[in-house]
Amino acid sequence: MFYKSIATTLPLFFYNWFSSLTGTSIYDSVLLFLFYFLFTLLPVISFSFERPFPTEYILMFPALYGESRYKKTFLYKKFILRALIEGILHASLVFYVSLYHVG
C-alpha cells in the first residue's frame, strides 16, 4: 500500500509543480477512486483464501512458521525504505516519460 500511494500521488505533485500550482489534476477522480478501491480490495480477497500448507501439516509441524513467528525474515525498516525509494523512482519515471512523450 505504501508503494501504490506514493506512485500515484507523486505524479500529481510533480504535475501541479510543473503547471505553476494551478490545481489541475492528471487523473479523473472516478478513475483514481476505482484504482485505489480495486487494487486494495482484490488482493485482500484473493490472498485471504490462499494457504501455503494444509491446516493438518501446520498443526503437526509448527516449526514451518518459526521464522515468521520470531520475525526473522521480515524487516520493517527495509520494507518501508524500499517502498519509498521504488515509489519515488517509478513516480518520477511515469511523470517525466509521459511529459516528454506527449510534449
C-alpha positions as CSV (number, residue, x, y, z in Angstrom):
1,M,0.0,0.0,0.0
2,F,2.9,2.4,0.6
3,Y,4.3,1.9,-2.9
4,K,0.9,2.3,-4.5
5,S,0.1,5.5,-2.7
6,I,3.5,7.1,-3.4
7,A,3.5,6.0,-7.1
8,T,0.0,7.5,-7.7
9,T,0.2,10.8,-5.7
10,L,3.7,11.9,-6.6
11,P,3.0,12.4,-10.3
12,L,0.1,14.7,-9.2
13,F,2.5,16.7,-7.1
14,F,5.0,16.9,-10.0
15,Y,2.3,17.9,-12.4
16,N,1.0,20.7,-10.1
17,W,4.5,21.9,-9.6
18,F,5.1,21.8,-13.4
19,S,1.8,23.7,-14.2
20,S,2.6,26.5,-11.7
21,L,0.4,25.2,-8.9
22,T,-2.9,25.8,-10.8
23,G,-4.7,22.9,-9.1
24,T,-5.3,20.9,-12.2
25,S,-5.2,17.1,-12.0
26,I,-3.7,14.4,-14.2
27,Y,-6.3,11.8,-13.2
28,D,-10.0,11.9,-13.2
29,S,-11.3,11.5,-9.6
30,V,-13.5,8.5,-10.5
31,L,-10.6,6.8,-12.1
32,L,-8.4,7.4,-9.1
33,F,-11.1,6.1,-6.8
34,L,-11.6,2.9,-8.8
35,F,-7.8,2.3,-9.0
36,Y,-7.4,2.6,-5.2
37,F,-10.5,0.6,-4.5
38,L,-9.8,-2.3,-6.8
39,F,-6.1,-2.6,-6.1
40,T,-6.7,-2.5,-2.4
41,L,-9.8,-4.8,-2.2
42,L,-8.9,-7.5,-4.7
43,P,-5.5,-8.6,-3.3
44,V,-7.0,-8.8,0.2
45,I,-9.8,-11.0,-1.1
46,S,-7.6,-13.2,-3.3
47,F,-4.9,-13.7,-0.7
48,S,-7.3,-14.4,2.1
49,F,-8.1,-17.8,0.6
50,E,-4.5,-18.8,0.0
51,R,-2.7,-21.1,2.4
52,P,0.7,-22.5,1.7
53,F,0.1,-25.7,3.7
54,P,-3.0,-27.5,4.8
55,T,-4.1,-27.0,8.4
56,E,-3.1,-30.5,9.4
57,Y,0.5,-30.0,8.4
58,I,0.7,-26.7,10.2
59,L,-0.6,-28.4,13.4
60,M,1.8,-31.4,13.0
61,F,4.9,-29.3,12.2
62,P,4.8,-25.9,13.9
63,A,8.4,-25.3,13.0
64,L,7.3,-24.3,9.5
65,Y,6.3,-20.9,10.8
66,G,9.1,-20.5,13.3
67,E,10.9,-17.8,11.3
68,S,7.8,-15.7,10.8
69,R,6.8,-16.1,14.4
70,Y,10.0,-14.6,15.6
71,K,10.1,-12.0,12.7
72,K,13.4,-13.1,11.4
73,T,12.5,-12.9,7.7
74,F,10.7,-9.5,7.6
75,L,12.4,-6.2,8.4
76,Y,10.1,-3.2,8.7
77,K,12.8,-0.6,8.0
78,K,14.0,-2.4,4.9
79,F,10.4,-2.8,3.7
80,I,9.5,0.9,4.2
81,L,12.7,2.2,2.7
82,R,12.4,0.0,-0.4
83,A,8.7,1.1,-0.9
84,L,9.7,4.7,-0.6
85,I,12.6,4.5,-3.0
86,E,10.8,2.5,-5.6
87,G,7.7,4.6,-5.3
88,I,9.6,7.9,-5.8
89,L,11.6,6.4,-8.7
90,H,8.6,5.0,-10.5
91,A,6.5,8.1,-10.0
92,S,9.2,10.3,-11.4
93,L,9.7,8.0,-14.3
94,V,6.0,8.0,-15.1
95,F,5.7,11.7,-14.9
96,Y,8.8,12.6,-16.9
97,V,8.4,10.0,-19.6
98,S,4.8,10.9,-20.1
99,L,5.6,14.7,-20.1
100,Y,8.3,14.4,-22.7
101,H,6.5,11.8,-24.7
102,V,3.3,13.9,-25.0
103,G,5.1,17.3,-25.1
